[in-house]
């Protein structure tokens, strides 16, 4: 048995806090996975953000640093507009973090508490550098997400309970819009139940970029994100779990792709 | 940098420890080898050297460009466009894999084939329009390529599914019969039957397991001789209904 002390740092008015993950050796992975078999990893202590990074936070960065995202520069963002076949997205030259699914589908003016999306891995790294934080590693993300559990999710192996904890896609396919949980795409961060250690939206809402590589990576352009997104469904990409790791080009921007930050624990 | 006014709440949790701890099962060599095989592509011969050179040229610095200029693309022959589109996806694929690597894939017949182009690229609207516009020609180029090389690469499987190329069922069955190794050929046959809403397949247990409401992209049936024979038998019957 492992007893872990978690320190939840939260400001009274709901500003972003962090959950502290103590140093230790943790179990990660799953038996039937080639890339991520069951194994133990040893981590230094770190802290991980309670919430995904929001449009409001990303705007502060852009305004302060006059940063231009990859999608704004390359006009290569991929958007979702049903009806679409499974795993199919559309390229939209007008899409970027300000207009996650393209200009004609509206901006983020009323979505400032939603996670920032349509940003690339490089954009996420730029934010982290500006904010003095970093992305969690693949293993750190999993350890934080598991909160000591060894099941597929922190609430067990029954994925049909996902709706309580995550903004995901409940439709049978992506041929028609699904707003059955109140949101077709992103939701305000923290809208669903938290993990046992107080982290929100670890599953669903947006995929969260992590640092690190897998042995199967074929290119140094390949980066990874975890946790599933509003797009993911039980019948297609059911990545809303503690195990699966996706891969994407470091320049790609999707409206279901965002990030959550982490930081090293300073000596106190 | 922002300063957070934080309060500290110390929580203690008791983890489940390593209740399910086990030594990581090393994936068998057969699994690793088969995973590689599943992702192999078949290179069409039509203007191959020229097209490869052009693809290399649109990624000069490994940076941003993945789309061939319209002028260059339009100057290609239909055969060369086929090669280009078979080898290269012009837009990015999303983060989640169609099918993450799993152990014992060689023992399974899945309902879906792995994502194309390493799950990191997909075809653009221009490329999909090409397959549709030149469907008959694409079918014949697919046939010539797969029978000539005795291999149905992942890229060819995706094209066959995209254009519902039922005409290639006998060719694929023949290639499958040579080794009985590439279970994804059977996956393509079932996908074609599913897209064609072929009655006997739609009513089958296989269909329910692979495409039913409880299915996902990792659903599979066991790759035993009985299931293999059944898929081929149904696909052959389906092909005959289409040829009438």
Interface residues (C-beta under 8 A of the other chain):
Chain A: X1 X2 X3 X4 X5 X6 X7 X8 X9 X10 X11 X12 X15 X16 X17 X27 X29 X31 X32 X33 X34 X35 X37 X38 X39 X40 X74 X76 X78 X86 X87 X88 X89 X90 X91 X131 X132 X147 X148 X149 X150 X172 X196 X197 X198 X207 X216 X218 X219 X221 X222 X224 X225 X228 X229 X231 X232 X234 X235 X236 X237 X238 X239 X244 X245 X246 X247 X248 X249 X251 X252 X254 X256 X257
Chain B: X1 X2 X4 X5 X6 X7 X8 X9 X10 X11 X12 X13 X14 X15 X16 X17 X18 X19 X20 X21 X22 X23 X24 X25 X26 X27 X31 X32 X35 X62 X63 X64 X66 X91 X92 X93 X94 X95 X96 X97 X98 X100 X101 X102 X103 X104 X115 X118 X119 X120 X121 X122 X124 X125 X213 X215 X216 X217
